[in-house]
Amino acid sequence: MNQIRAKVVHIKNVNTLHSLTFSLNQQVLQMLSLELNPNIKVGTVVYLGIKSTHVAIAKDLKGQLSLENRLKAKVLSIENGEILSSVCLDIDGFTVESIIGVDSIKSLNLQVDDRVLVLINASDISILLK
């Protein structure tokens, strides 16, 4: 599970749905959740959890997407297996792992030091309890 330290900068609650915006150094992350600890307020620093299999990678992305989170990243390393690859990425000083298919590595022509976009659905992010 990837862990990213971030600061809550905005909270919107509608009935039982919570939309949170976080500052991650120079970039912004959004999260949607049905549950929210009442101690979490604007200004609170939290650790966000994101499964490696929920981290997508894009190169030369054009057009519109419904994914809320598009983060600039740099490829640090790529470890290829027979079916899956582990890609380590630097997002504003945080190392995040993405698990994607080997065929995706080939079709993206992904290389170490490439600049990419990391795509994460807002509902795939959780606040970790520390």
TORZA-935888 format. One record per residue (C-alpha): residue in three letters; z, x, y. Coordinates in pm, whole numbers. Layout:
BEGIN
<r lumnu="Ala" c3="Z" c1="X" c2="Y"/>
...
! end
This chain:
BEGIN
<r lumnu="Met" c3="0" c1="0" c2="0"/>
<r lumnu="Asn" c3="-103" c1="140" c2="336"/>
<r lumnu="Gln" c3="168" c1="145" c2="602"/>
<r lumnu="Ile" c3="94" c1="151" c2="973"/>
<r lumnu="Arg" c3="356" c1="170" c2="1248"/>
<r lumnu="Ala" c3="268" c1="-71" c2="1529"/>
<r lumnu="Lys" c3="424" c1="-252" c2="1823"/>
<r lumnu="Val" c3="412" c1="-630" c2="1866"/>
<r lumnu="Val" c3="235" c1="-708" c2="2194"/>
<r lumnu="His" c3="170" c1="-1083" c2="2159"/>
<r lumnu="Ile" c3="292" c1="-1372" c2="1943"/>
<r lumnu="Lys" c3="148" c1="-1722" c2="1928"/>
<r lumnu="Asn" c3="311" c1="-1987" c2="1709"/>
<r lumnu="Val" c3="150" c1="-2321" c2="1626"/>
<r lumnu="Asn" c3="350" c1="-2531" c2="1381"/>
<r lumnu="Thr" c3="396" c1="-2301" c2="1079"/>
<r lumnu="Leu" c3="111" c1="-2061" c2="1164"/>
<r lumnu="His" c3="185" c1="-1736" c2="1346"/>
<r lumnu="Ser" c3="-74" c1="-1517" c2="1516"/>
<r lumnu="Leu" c3="49" c1="-1171" c2="1610"/>
<r lumnu="Thr" c3="-122" c1="-892" c2="1800"/>
<r lumnu="Phe" c3="-10" c1="-532" c2="1753"/>
<r lumnu="Ser" c3="-74" c1="-213" c2="1945"/>
<r lumnu="Leu" c3="-170" c1="77" c2="1723"/>
<r lumnu="Asn" c3="-182" c1="369" c2="1966"/>
<r lumnu="Gln" c3="-525" c1="313" c2="2128"/>
<r lumnu="Gln" c3="-639" c1="17" c2="1915"/>
<r lumnu="Val" c3="-528" c1="-340" c2="1847"/>
<r lumnu="Leu" c3="-461" c1="-523" c2="1520"/>
<r lumnu="Gln" c3="-427" c1="-897" c2="1465"/>
<r lumnu="Met" c3="-230" c1="-1067" c2="1188"/>
<r lumnu="Leu" c3="-207" c1="-1429" c2="1073"/>
<r lumnu="Ser" c3="97" c1="-1540" c2="876"/>
<r lumnu="Leu" c3="270" c1="-1855" c2="757"/>
<r lumnu="Glu" c3="609" c1="-1683" c2="777"/>
<r lumnu="Leu" c3="766" c1="-1479" c2="1055"/>
<r lumnu="Asn" c3="1108" c1="-1320" c2="1067"/>
<r lumnu="Pro" c3="1283" c1="-1467" c2="1376"/>
<r lumnu="Asn" c3="1400" c1="-1116" c2="1474"/>
<r lumnu="Ile" c3="1041" c1="-1008" c2="1541"/>
<r lumnu="Lys" c3="966" c1="-1040" c2="1911"/>
<r lumnu="Val" c3="719" c1="-891" c2="2158"/>
<r lumnu="Gly" c3="811" c1="-523" c2="2189"/>
<r lumnu="Thr" c3="941" c1="-492" c2="1832"/>
<r lumnu="Val" c3="811" c1="-190" c2="1639"/>
<r lumnu="Val" c3="724" c1="-278" c2="1279"/>
<r lumnu="Tyr" c3="547" c1="-135" c2="977"/>
<r lumnu="Leu" c3="239" c1="-324" c2="866"/>
<r lumnu="Gly" c3="128" c1="-331" c2="505"/>
<r lumnu="Ile" c3="-237" c1="-345" c2="401"/>
<r lumnu="Lys" c3="-358" c1="-319" c2="43"/>
<r lumnu="Ser" c3="-615" c1="-43" c2="-8"/>
<r lumnu="Thr" c3="-851" c1="-291" c2="-173"/>
<r lumnu="His" c3="-845" c1="-503" c2="145"/>
<r lumnu="Val" c3="-974" c1="-222" c2="368"/>
<r lumnu="Ala" c3="-1353" c1="-239" c2="409"/>
<r lumnu="Ile" c3="-1570" c1="29" c2="569"/>
<r lumnu="Ala" c3="-1881" c1="-14" c2="783"/>
<r lumnu="Lys" c3="-2132" c1="229" c2="933"/>
<r lumnu="Asp" c3="-2383" c1="137" c2="1203"/>
<r lumnu="Leu" c3="-2251" c1="-220" c2="1210"/>
<r lumnu="Lys" c3="-2457" c1="-463" c2="1415"/>
<r lumnu="Gly" c3="-2407" c1="-834" c2="1470"/>
<r lumnu="Gln" c3="-2113" c1="-1070" c2="1463"/>
<r lumnu="Leu" c3="-1837" c1="-1088" c2="1202"/>
<r lumnu="Ser" c3="-1550" c1="-1326" c2="1145"/>
<r lumnu="Leu" c3="-1314" c1="-1038" c2="1061"/>
<r lumnu="Glu" c3="-1062" c1="-1000" c2="1342"/>
<r lumnu="Asn" c3="-984" c1="-633" c2="1292"/>
<r lumnu="Arg" c3="-1247" c1="-366" c2="1354"/>
<r lumnu="Leu" c3="-1083" c1="-28" c2="1392"/>
<r lumnu="Lys" c3="-1252" c1="302" c2="1472"/>
<r lumnu="Ala" c3="-1178" c1="563" c2="1207"/>
<r lumnu="Lys" c3="-1280" c1="903" c2="1075"/>
<r lumnu="Val" c3="-1335" c1="976" c2="705"/>
<r lumnu="Leu" c3="-1086" c1="1243" c2="593"/>
<r lumnu="Ser" c3="-1166" c1="1260" c2="222"/>
<r lumnu="Ile" c3="-1356" c1="1085" c2="-57"/>
<r lumnu="Glu" c3="-1255" c1="1091" c2="-423"/>
<r lumnu="Asn" c3="-1513" c1="935" c2="-652"/>
<r lumnu="Gly" c3="-1431" c1="792" c2="-991"/>
<r lumnu="Glu" c3="-1679" c1="639" c2="-1231"/>
<r lumnu="Ile" c3="-1658" c1="292" c2="-1073"/>
<r lumnu="Leu" c3="-1424" c1="312" c2="-773"/>
<r lumnu="Ser" c3="-1375" c1="558" c2="-488"/>
<r lumnu="Ser" c3="-1068" c1="635" c2="-280"/>
<r lumnu="Val" c3="-1156" c1="699" c2="83"/>
<r lumnu="Cys" c3="-885" c1="836" c2="315"/>
<r lumnu="Leu" c3="-936" c1="748" c2="679"/>
<r lumnu="Asp" c3="-771" c1="851" c2="1004"/>
<r lumnu="Ile" c3="-705" c1="555" c2="1234"/>
<r lumnu="Asp" c3="-539" c1="677" c2="1554"/>
<r lumnu="Gly" c3="-326" c1="930" c2="1366"/>
<r lumnu="Phe" c3="-243" c1="705" c2="1070"/>
<r lumnu="Thr" c3="-389" c1="779" c2="727"/>
<r lumnu="Val" c3="-522" c1="467" c2="557"/>
<r lumnu="Glu" c3="-677" c1="447" c2="210"/>
<r lumnu="Ser" c3="-970" c1="225" c2="123"/>
<r lumnu="Ile" c3="-1064" c1="157" c2="-239"/>
<r lumnu="Ile" c3="-1433" c1="67" c2="-262"/>
<r lumnu="Gly" c3="-1704" c1="88" c2="-525"/>
<r lumnu="Val" c3="-1887" c1="415" c2="-588"/>
<r lumnu="Asp" c3="-2213" c1="229" c2="-525"/>
<r lumnu="Ser" c3="-2087" c1="142" c2="-174"/>
<r lumnu="Ile" c3="-2023" c1="511" c2="-104"/>
<r lumnu="Lys" c3="-2383" c1="584" c2="-201"/>
<r lumnu="Ser" c3="-2537" c1="294" c2="-7"/>
<r lumnu="Leu" c3="-2340" c1="388" c2="307"/>
<r lumnu="Asn" c3="-2421" c1="757" c2="252"/>
<r lumnu="Leu" c3="-2054" c1="809" c2="334"/>
<r lumnu="Gln" c3="-1949" c1="1168" c2="408"/>
<r lumnu="Val" c3="-1629" c1="1343" c2="516"/>
<r lumnu="Asp" c3="-1601" c1="1349" c2="899"/>
<r lumnu="Asp" c3="-1818" c1="1036" c2="939"/>
<r lumnu="Arg" c3="-1712" c1="798" c2="1215"/>
<r lumnu="Val" c3="-1683" c1="447" c2="1072"/>
<r lumnu="Leu" c3="-1540" c1="104" c2="1141"/>
<r lumnu="Val" c3="-1256" c1="-19" c2="925"/>
<r lumnu="Leu" c3="-1266" c1="-395" c2="872"/>
<r lumnu="Ile" c3="-951" c1="-589" c2="782"/>
<r lumnu="Asn" c3="-902" c1="-964" c2="768"/>
<r lumnu="Ala" c3="-601" c1="-1076" c2="977"/>
<r lumnu="Ser" c3="-456" c1="-1264" c2="679"/>
<r lumnu="Asp" c3="-459" c1="-943" c2="467"/>
<r lumnu="Ile" c3="-191" c1="-780" c2="682"/>
<r lumnu="Ser" c3="183" c1="-824" c2="630"/>
<r lumnu="Ile" c3="497" c1="-701" c2="800"/>
<r lumnu="Leu" c3="697" c1="-477" c2="569"/>
<r lumnu="Leu" c3="1074" c1="-499" c2="555"/>
<r lumnu="Lys" c3="1240" c1="-162" c2="606"/>
! end
